[in-house]
Amino acid sequence: MKNLSKFYKNKKVFITGHTGFKGSWLTSVLLKFGAKITGFSLNDEKRKNYENFINYKKNKTIYRTVSSYKKLTNQIKKSKPHIIFHFFVLIFLVYTIFLFFFRSLIIVL
């Protein structure tokens, strides 16, 4: 743990999907290690859970959709992170991929 704490201390970290389950846990841990977090997530119902779970005022939060490529790349350039974690998932995209494979499986059977 000391090595991780030493590694992340004062590192700039950019996290997409930081208000979701995995992203909020990662944010919490990295804040304890002394990282400087910039989070990029949707402004949805998960925000309330995230704000109750973490002292969210310690990091910079941007509420946008990751499909807004230009805004995402601008924010990454602006924050100049040392490390990027990508946890942002669009549910409808996952659902579409699932349906594609499920239909393919039915056709094969």
VENBELNOR-V434255 format. One record per helix or strand. SS is the DSSP state (helix for helix, strand for strand). FROM is the first residue (numbers start at 1). TO is the last residue. Records with the same first field share a line. If there is no record, write none. Layout:
BEGIN
SS->FROM-TO / FROM-TO
END
This chain:
BEGIN
helix->2-8 / 21-33 / 46-53 / 56-58 / 69-79 / 91-108
strand->12-16 / 36-41 / 60-63 / 83-86
END
